[in-house]
């Protein structure tokens, strides 16, 4: 039997045990991107990191990491990383419950996924309060609200702000509120491009601002006005604060959240777009994760539309 065939040998499920230390090593490489960077975090040599990865891969009969730069998790690797993060969270809760956490114990690392507009408007204040009280390090992953749930599936994050109401496997879901968007423009821009009103003909020739190539808000609003977004001039500004600033400076019109509108913008009319947001988190009995969820939900109730 060749080495390759031996690596993918059949393994008895009863014999498989995943060592928490080995799983944590896979997670460290996924987080840091390379074996060298993970070795510095784990305070072991790169050779030891490689040996741990090889040992777990041989034990499971699965390739866990594609050793590119940065390293990329396979589907099996995602499952191991998800387990590693869950074990670390439960261990943190257990030590806290037993009163065994020392002052020099490592701070808990909490990876979360959030959409750009929430991050720019309401999401950071509760995290600042939580970090001050609980000594937490938040690792935020920004993505469109339609895609953040994928980061839960991969084990990259423990919880996510998402537009998906159907829970990811192994997760719970609860509503947060609604982000409402209006089509807005800078007054001089509106006078220049819409001298006879915001008509379909004018919209087809007027530049707008897109967040990125996965953002469909402007396209949905144009469709509601009877305009096909194909061929309409546009600018791409992939940062929420800079996006609102670009509209305010007259680069183009755009769908701006109510929480970012302020003075200096005028509405173009048409229907508002309402994006319902949900909180999805791992379905674990974790007092720390539940505390984070409660504070974020309270902030959402305070500032988001219902």
C-alpha positions, 0 to 999 in steps of 0.5 A: 500500500502506498503512503497516499493510500495509507493516509486515507486508510479506513479508520474505526469511528470508535478509535477516533479521539480529537486531542484539544491541543491538536485541534487548537493548533489547527485553529491557530494556523487558520487564524494566523495564516501560516505555521510560523505565525501560529508557532509564535502565538502557541509559543512552540517551534514551527516544526512542532506545529507541523508535527501536530498537524500531521499527527491529527491528519493521520489520526483522522485520515483527512487533510485539514489544511491546504498549506498555501499562504495564507493557509486554507481550511478544508471542509474537515479542517473547518469541522475541527476548528469549530470544535476547537473554538467551542471547547475553548469557550466552554473551558472559559465558562467552566473556569470562570464558574469555578473561580479558577481564572488567574489574573494573568490568564489569557483573555477570551477571544470572541470571533464575530461576523457583522455586516458593514453598516451595522459595524459603522452605526450601532454594533461597536458600543456594546462590544466596548462595554463588554470588553471593559467588564469581561476582558474580551478580545473581539475578532470581527469579520466584516461581510455582507449580511447575506453571507455572514452565516457562512462564517458560522458554518465554517467555524470561523466565528461563534456568532453573526449578524445576518439577514438569514432567519433560518438557523445554520446547523448547530446554531440558534437564531433571534431577531435584532431589528431592521436597518432601513435604507433610503435613496439619498443624494447631495443637493447639488448632485440632485439638481444637476442630474435630476432637473426634471425630477427623479425619472426612470430616464434620468436614473438610467444615466445618473451615477450611483455608489455601490458598496461592492459587487455583491451589494444589491440594495441599489439594484433593488431600488432601481428595479422598483423604479423600472430601471435595469441596473445594467449599464448604469454608471456606478462607483464602488466604495467598499467601506460603510463610513466612506460609502455614506461620505461618497454620497454626501460629497456628490460622487453619486446617489446611494442607499444610505441607512437612516442611522447615517443620513444626517444633514446634507442629503436629500431623499430621491423618493421611491420606496425605502428598503428594509433589511431585517437582521438576526443574531445567530450563535452556536447552540451552546450553553455558554454564559459568556456567549449568552451575555454577549448576545443579550448586550447586542440585542439590547443595543439593537432594540434601542437603535434599530427599527422594529 
